[in-house]
């Protein structure tokens, strides 16, 4: 629903078949995590809370990865020299490598222990590259020259407003398709769970295999799109 990310999705074919992608979300939440620091209440940490956004973009742009390999950690650094370390049992930093069916690979890094706030997605294709954030979408040729530029003209909360409006219309309407259905987001959750599982097993894991444990396939999750 964000203007620049939607622009990138519409123009993604312009850079040719992607072979590499990079996504990150960095945010310094500070020492007062509240319920976010309790795994039982939150369900996860920085990977679930912050990493969901760039992961969702990667799945939206590139599809469901075949394998993921991930790590998560608790850096748990003190806020300053005079305050003790915060106590929590959720991850505050995570990284993952994703491999897609066409050979494309992607990296994801996220942390809530380091600022400034930064969220971005980069796609590298055989015909150029694309760098997109909430503020801009830049398309470059293979040499790095900018050939298309979009600057955000939307108010900060407009994407959230559009999302809520689409949700209300989905409930009230009778359309068989939606801009972003709950079914489709199961794909992102499968990638998320596969990364957490990989962190525990120390080996690559398959999001599709996790979906199969719930009798779901890719086609099932895309049925309302």
Order of alpha helices (4+ residues) and beta strands (2+ residues): alpha-beta-alpha-alpha-alpha-beta-beta-beta-beta-beta-beta-beta-alpha-alpha-alpha-alpha
